[in-house]
Amino acid sequence: MVHADGFLSLEKRQKRRCSTLDIFLEVDRILRPEGWIIIRDTAPLIEAARSVAAQLRWDARILDLDIASDEKLLVCQKPFLKK
């Protein structure tokens, strides 16, 4: 399991040294099949990350944390076999 809190925001503030796809490809390399990644960040970054997760054919869903908060959770699972 990989957990990242605010990681995408941090990367954005530091002028994007890596693209979101590059980050997810590296996580895909490290993560075991049927492994999980949980990312907590702002809604726009989570939406962008969800589209990248879909490109990698991961199972991804977004969860709202709080109505008053702009933050969301992205919960992804790497499948055992690519679909």
KEZA-466095 format. One record per atom (N, C-alpha, C): x, y, z; residue number from 1; atom name; residue in one letter. Coordinates in steps of 0.1 Angstrom, whole numbers, m for minus. Each point is the difference from the previous one (the first is absolute). Example, Ala and Ser with C-alpha at 12.3 -4.5 7.8 and 13.67 -1.06 7.14 Angstrom:
BEGIN
<<132; m57; 78>; 1; 'N'; 'A'>
<<m9; 12; 0>; 1; 'CA'; 'A'>
<<9; 12; 0>; 1; 'C'; 'A'>
<<m4; 11; m7>; 2; 'N'; 'S'>
<<9; 11; 0>; 2; 'CA'; 'S'>
<<m8; 11; 8>; 2; 'C'; 'S'>
# end
This chain:
BEGIN
<<8; m12; 0>; 1; 'N'; 'M'>
<<m8; 12; 0>; 1; 'CA'; 'M'>
<<9; 12; 0>; 1; 'C'; 'M'>
<<m4; 10; m8>; 2; 'N'; 'V'>
<<7; 13; m1>; 2; 'CA'; 'V'>
<<m10; 11; 4>; 2; 'C'; 'V'>
<<4; 9; 9>; 3; 'N'; 'H'>
<<m9; 11; 5>; 3; 'CA'; 'H'>
<<8; 13; m3>; 3; 'C'; 'H'>
<<m7; 9; m6>; 4; 'N'; 'A'>
<<6; 13; m3>; 4; 'CA'; 'A'>
<<m10; 11; 4>; 4; 'C'; 'A'>
<<4; 9; 8>; 5; 'N'; 'D'>
<<m8; 11; 5>; 5; 'CA'; 'D'>
<<6; 13; m5>; 5; 'C'; 'D'>
<<m7; 6; m10>; 6; 'N'; 'G'>
<<5; 13; m5>; 6; 'CA'; 'G'>
<<12; m1; m10>; 6; 'C'; 'G'>
<<3; m12; m4>; 7; 'N'; 'F'>
<<12; m2; m9>; 7; 'CA'; 'F'>
<<m2; 7; m13>; 7; 'C'; 'F'>
<<m12; 0; m6>; 8; 'N'; 'L'>
<<m2; 6; m13>; 8; 'CA'; 'L'>
<<1; 15; 1>; 8; 'C'; 'L'>
<<m5; 6; 11>; 9; 'N'; 'S'>
<<0; 14; 2>; 9; 'CA'; 'S'>
<<15; 5; 2>; 9; 'C'; 'S'>
<<8; m8; 7>; 10; 'N'; 'L'>
<<14; 3; 2>; 10; 'CA'; 'L'>
<<7; 0; m13>; 10; 'C'; 'L'>
<<m3; m10; m9>; 11; 'N'; 'E'>
<<7; m1; m13>; 11; 'CA'; 'E'>
<<m4; 12; m9>; 11; 'C'; 'E'>
<<m13; 4; 1>; 12; 'N'; 'K'>
<<m5; 12; m8>; 12; 'CA'; 'K'>
<<7; 13; 5>; 12; 'C'; 'K'>
<<2; 1; 13>; 13; 'N'; 'R'>
<<6; 13; 5>; 13; 'CA'; 'R'>
<<15; 0; m3>; 13; 'C'; 'R'>
<<6; m11; m3>; 14; 'N'; 'Q'>
<<14; 0; m3>; 14; 'CA'; 'Q'>
<<2; 0; m15>; 14; 'C'; 'Q'>
<<m9; 5; m7>; 15; 'N'; 'K'>
<<1; 2; m15>; 15; 'CA'; 'K'>
<<1; m13; m8>; 15; 'C'; 'K'>
<<m7; m10; 5>; 16; 'N'; 'R'>
<<m2; m12; m7>; 16; 'CA'; 'R'>
<<13; m6; m6>; 16; 'C'; 'R'>
<<8; m5; 8>; 17; 'N'; 'R'>
<<13; m6; m5>; 17; 'CA'; 'R'>
<<m4; m13; m7>; 17; 'C'; 'R'>
<<m11; m7; 4>; 18; 'N'; 'C'>
<<m4; m12; m6>; 18; 'CA'; 'C'>
<<m15; 2; m3>; 18; 'C'; 'C'>
<<m4; m7; m11>; 19; 'N'; 'S'>
<<m15; 0; m3>; 19; 'CA'; 'S'>
<<m7; m10; 9>; 19; 'C'; 'S'>
<<m13; 2; 1>; 20; 'N'; 'T'>
<<m8; m10; 8>; 20; 'CA'; 'T'>
<<1; m14; m6>; 20; 'C'; 'T'>
<<1; m1; m13>; 21; 'N'; 'L'>
<<2; m13; m6>; 21; 'CA'; 'L'>
<<13; m6; 4>; 21; 'C'; 'L'>
<<11; 8; 0>; 22; 'N'; 'D'>
<<13; m6; 5>; 22; 'CA'; 'D'>
<<m1; m5; 14>; 22; 'C'; 'D'>
<<m6; 7; 9>; 23; 'N'; 'I'>
<<m1; m4; 14>; 23; 'CA'; 'I'>
<<m8; m13; 1>; 23; 'C'; 'I'>
<<m11; m1; m8>; 24; 'N'; 'F'>
<<m9; m12; 1>; 24; 'CA'; 'F'>
<<7; m12; m6>; 24; 'C'; 'F'>
<<8; 2; m11>; 25; 'N'; 'L'>
<<7; m11; m6>; 25; 'CA'; 'L'>
<<11; m5; 10>; 25; 'C'; 'L'>
<<6; 8; 8>; 26; 'N'; 'E'>
<<10; m4; 10>; 26; 'CA'; 'E'>
<<m7; m8; 11>; 26; 'C'; 'E'>
<<m12; 5; 4>; 27; 'N'; 'V'>
<<m8; m7; 10>; 27; 'CA'; 'V'>
<<m4; m13; m5>; 27; 'C'; 'V'>
<<m4; m1; m13>; 28; 'N'; 'D'>
<<m5; m12; m6>; 28; 'CA'; 'D'>
<<12; m11; 0>; 28; 'C'; 'D'>
<<12; 5; m2>; 29; 'N'; 'R'>
<<11; m9; 0>; 29; 'CA'; 'R'>
<<3; m5; 14>; 29; 'C'; 'R'>
<<m2; 8; 10>; 30; 'N'; 'I'>
<<3; m4; 14>; 30; 'CA'; 'I'>
<<m12; m9; 6>; 30; 'C'; 'I'>
<<m12; 4; m3>; 31; 'N'; 'L'>
<<m12; m6; 6>; 31; 'CA'; 'L'>
<<m2; m15; m5>; 31; 'C'; 'L'>
<<m2; m8; 9>; 32; 'N'; 'R'>
<<m3; m14; m3>; 32; 'CA'; 'R'>
<<m14; m1; m6>; 32; 'C'; 'R'>
<<m3; m11; m8>; 33; 'N'; 'P'>
<<m13; m2; m5>; 33; 'CA'; 'P'>
<<m10; m1; 11>; 33; 'C'; 'P'>
<<m12; 6; m2>; 34; 'N'; 'E'>
<<m10; 1; 10>; 34; 'CA'; 'E'>
<<4; 8; 12>; 34; 'C'; 'E'>
<<10; 9; m2>; 35; 'N'; 'G'>
<<4; 9; 11>; 35; 'CA'; 'G'>
<<m8; 13; m1>; 35; 'C'; 'G'>
<<0; 7; 10>; 36; 'N'; 'W'>
<<m8; 12; 2>; 36; 'CA'; 'W'>
<<8; 13; 0>; 36; 'C'; 'W'>
<<m5; 11; m5>; 37; 'N'; 'I'>
<<6; 13; 2>; 37; 'CA'; 'I'>
<<m12; 9; 4>; 37; 'C'; 'I'>
<<3; 8; 11>; 38; 'N'; 'I'>
<<m10; 10; 4>; 38; 'CA'; 'I'>
<<6; 14; 0>; 38; 'C'; 'I'>
<<m6; 9; m7>; 39; 'N'; 'I'>
<<5; 14; m2>; 39; 'CA'; 'I'>
<<m10; 9; 6>; 39; 'C'; 'I'>
<<5; 10; 8>; 40; 'N'; 'R'>
<<m9; 10; 5>; 40; 'CA'; 'R'>
<<5; 13; m5>; 40; 'C'; 'R'>
<<m8; 8; m7>; 41; 'N'; 'D'>
<<4; 13; m6>; 41; 'CA'; 'D'>
<<m12; 8; m3>; 41; 'C'; 'D'>
<<2; 11; m7>; 42; 'N'; 'T'>
<<m11; 9; m4>; 42; 'CA'; 'T'>
<<m8; m7; m12>; 42; 'C'; 'T'>
<<m12; 4; m1>; 43; 'N'; 'A'>
<<m9; m6; m10>; 43; 'CA'; 'A'>
<<5; 0; m14>; 43; 'C'; 'A'>
<<5; 12; m5>; 44; 'N'; 'P'>
<<5; 0; m14>; 44; 'CA'; 'P'>
<<11; m10; m3>; 44; 'C'; 'P'>
<<9; 0; 10>; 45; 'N'; 'L'>
<<12; m9; m2>; 45; 'CA'; 'L'>
<<m4; m15; 1>; 45; 'C'; 'L'>
<<m10; m3; 9>; 46; 'N'; 'I'>
<<m5; m14; 1>; 46; 'CA'; 'I'>
<<m7; m4; m13>; 46; 'C'; 'I'>
<<m8; 9; m6>; 47; 'N'; 'E'>
<<m7; m3; m13>; 47; 'CA'; 'E'>
<<10; m3; m11>; 47; 'C'; 'E'>
<<11; 8; 0>; 48; 'N'; 'A'>
<<11; m2; m10>; 48; 'CA'; 'A'>
<<7; m14; 2>; 48; 'C'; 'A'>
<<2; m3; 13>; 49; 'N'; 'A'>
<<7; m12; 4>; 49; 'CA'; 'A'>
<<m9; m12; m4>; 49; 'C'; 'A'>
<<m13; 1; 2>; 50; 'N'; 'R'>
<<m9; m11; m3>; 50; 'CA'; 'R'>
<<0; m3; m15>; 50; 'C'; 'R'>
<<2; 10; m9>; 51; 'N'; 'S'>
<<0; m3; m14>; 51; 'CA'; 'S'>
<<14; m7; m3>; 51; 'C'; 'S'>
<<10; 3; 7>; 52; 'N'; 'V'>
<<13; m7; m2>; 52; 'CA'; 'V'>
<<m1; m14; 5>; 52; 'C'; 'V'>
<<m7; m2; 11>; 53; 'N'; 'A'>
<<m2; m14; 5>; 53; 'CA'; 'A'>
<<m8; m8; m10>; 53; 'C'; 'A'>
<<m10; 6; m6>; 54; 'N'; 'A'>
<<m8; m7; m11>; 54; 'CA'; 'A'>
<<9; m4; m12>; 54; 'C'; 'A'>
<<9; 9; m3>; 55; 'N'; 'Q'>
<<9; m4; m11>; 55; 'CA'; 'Q'>
<<9; m12; 3>; 55; 'C'; 'Q'>
<<3; m2; 13>; 56; 'N'; 'L'>
<<8; m11; 4>; 56; 'CA'; 'L'>
<<m9; m12; 3>; 56; 'C'; 'L'>
<<m13; 1; m2>; 57; 'N'; 'R'>
<<m10; m10; 2>; 57; 'CA'; 'R'>
<<m1; m5; 14>; 57; 'C'; 'R'>
<<2; 10; 9>; 58; 'N'; 'W'>
<<m2; m3; 14>; 58; 'CA'; 'W'>
<<m15; 2; 4>; 58; 'C'; 'W'>
<<m4; m7; 10>; 59; 'N'; 'D'>
<<m14; 3; 5>; 59; 'CA'; 'D'>
<<1; 12; 9>; 59; 'C'; 'D'>
<<m7; 11; m3>; 60; 'N'; 'A'>
<<2; 12; 8>; 60; 'CA'; 'A'>
<<m14; 6; 3>; 60; 'C'; 'A'>
<<m1; 5; 12>; 61; 'N'; 'R'>
<<m12; 7; 5>; 61; 'CA'; 'R'>
<<4; 12; 8>; 61; 'C'; 'R'>
<<m9; 10; 0>; 62; 'N'; 'I'>
<<2; 12; 8>; 62; 'CA'; 'I'>
<<m10; 0; 11>; 62; 'C'; 'I'>
<<6; 4; 12>; 63; 'N'; 'L'>
<<m9; 1; 12>; 63; 'CA'; 'L'>
<<1; 14; 5>; 63; 'C'; 'L'>
<<m11; 6; 3>; 64; 'N'; 'D'>
<<m1; 13; 7>; 64; 'CA'; 'D'>
<<4; m1; 14>; 64; 'C'; 'D'>
<<8; 9; 5>; 65; 'N'; 'L'>
<<4; 0; 14>; 65; 'CA'; 'L'>
<<m10; 8; 9>; 65; 'C'; 'L'>
<<m3; 12; m5>; 66; 'N'; 'D'>
<<m9; 8; 8>; 66; 'CA'; 'D'>
<<m6; 10; m9>; 66; 'C'; 'D'>
<<m12; 4; 3>; 67; 'N'; 'I'>
<<m8; 9; m9>; 67; 'CA'; 'I'>
<<7; 13; m1>; 67; 'C'; 'I'>
<<5; 5; 11>; 68; 'N'; 'A'>
<<6; 13; 1>; 68; 'CA'; 'A'>
<<15; 0; m6>; 68; 'C'; 'A'>
<<5; m11; m2>; 69; 'N'; 'S'>
<<14; m1; m4>; 69; 'CA'; 'S'>
<<2; m2; m15>; 69; 'C'; 'S'>
<<10; 6; m6>; 70; 'N'; 'D'>
<<3; m2; m14>; 70; 'CA'; 'D'>
<<8; m13; m2>; 70; 'C'; 'D'>
<<4; m7; 10>; 71; 'N'; 'E'>
<<8; m12; m1>; 71; 'CA'; 'E'>
<<m8; m12; m3>; 71; 'C'; 'E'>
<<6; m9; m8>; 72; 'N'; 'K'>
<<m7; m13; m2>; 72; 'CA'; 'K'>
<<10; m11; 1>; 72; 'C'; 'K'>
<<m5; m12; 0>; 73; 'N'; 'L'>
<<9; m12; 0>; 73; 'CA'; 'L'>
<<m1; m7; m13>; 73; 'C'; 'L'>
<<11; m5; m5>; 74; 'N'; 'L'>
<<0; m8; m12>; 74; 'CA'; 'L'>
<<5; m14; 5>; 74; 'C'; 'L'>
<<m8; m10; m2>; 75; 'N'; 'V'>
<<3; m13; 5>; 75; 'CA'; 'V'>
<<1; m9; m13>; 75; 'C'; 'V'>
<<12; m5; m2>; 76; 'N'; 'C'>
<<3; m8; m12>; 76; 'CA'; 'C'>
<<5; m14; 4>; 76; 'C'; 'C'>
<<m3; m10; m9>; 77; 'N'; 'Q'>
<<5; m13; 2>; 77; 'CA'; 'Q'>
<<6; m5; m13>; 77; 'C'; 'Q'>
<<12; m4; 0>; 78; 'N'; 'K'>
<<7; m5; m12>; 78; 'CA'; 'K'>
<<m6; m14; m2>; 78; 'C'; 'K'>
<<m5; m3; m12>; 79; 'N'; 'P'>
<<m6; m14; m2>; 79; 'CA'; 'P'>
<<11; m10; m1>; 79; 'C'; 'P'>
<<m4; m13; 2>; 80; 'N'; 'F'>
<<10; m11; m1>; 80; 'CA'; 'F'>
<<4; m1; m15>; 80; 'C'; 'F'>
<<m9; 0; m9>; 81; 'N'; 'L'>
<<3; 0; m14>; 81; 'CA'; 'L'>
<<m5; 12; m7>; 81; 'C'; 'L'>
<<7; 6; m9>; 82; 'N'; 'K'>
<<m5; 12; m8>; 82; 'CA'; 'K'>
<<m12; m5; m8>; 82; 'C'; 'K'>
<<m10; 8; 0>; 83; 'N'; 'K'>
<<m13; m3; m8>; 83; 'CA'; 'K'>
<<2; 4; m14>; 83; 'C'; 'K'>
# end
